[in-house]
Amino acid sequence: MIKKSVLSGLAALVVAGGCIMSVQAGPEEDRQAFVDAYKWKFPNVPMEEYVNGAYAIDKIGRENWEAIEEFPPYETFIDAGREMWEKPFANGKGYKDCFPNGPAIAGQYPHWDKEKGMVMTLPLALNNCLEANGEKKLKYKKGPINNILSYIAYESRGQVTNVEIPADDPRALEAYESGKKFYFTRRGQLNFSCATCHLQNTGMKVRTEILSPSVGHTTHWPVYRSKWGTVGTLHRRFSGCNNNIRAKALQAQGEAYRNLEYFLTSLSNGLELNGPGARK
């Protein structure tokens, strides 16, 4: 039986139409409700451990992961990304001109871009930089974008997640709520939502994998996955999840996935960035 303290923390979560929906709660209340749920389910897991995803709750898997991290498979991608950052564009400028404060910028994304009226993610900002300088944009799931993202993530390690939903622009809250709705909406032939696996059934197994908590999901991207044999982006994982439940994968860096990233990242507010990561 769930303790009363947890019930109060989850008071905004109600069952509706077969899926959990959050009502009459702001972003911070949502985050705290998730945190309370995981604290109840995994009382011995320190909050800072959630940056390690499923390995925060999977002792056996963690041992294998820690062994892999002795010689990280993503190191070559970091080096390649460093070269991309340093290499000038054809016009003589480079990423440094778009991001003059240096490569440690992952903690600034995603954020609400009031001028554009949309959620701005790091991959989108990188491609905006390329386009503004007459360069060809990078693909959003595979390839070189993972190199530059790996380098930026590595340089940004230790930064604290701090997604803000500005109160002075109702469009920001609308984007957040859209991402939250996506998270809780069931879809596909299996009729699963993100919450089905990563809130309701966290800690259980699907095939050989432990279902990870949503808090901490975004801290360690991009990720080298053994099944991919390379590093991939967060939106590639979103697409993979949709495919796994036999739903239509949406456009990477499209509005739906950007809003989902906005919501999901806000759940990790207060947690340190530790990307790039390695997963099964």
Beta strands, then each sheet from edge to edge (+ up, - down):
strand 1: 13-16
strand 2: 19-22
strand 3: 111-113
strand 4: 118-120
strand 5: 205-206
strand 6: 209-210
strand 7: 223-225
strand 8: 230-232
strand 9: 277-279
sheet 1: 1+ 2-
sheet 2: 3+ 4-
sheet 3: 5+ 6-
sheet 4: 8+ 7- 9-
end
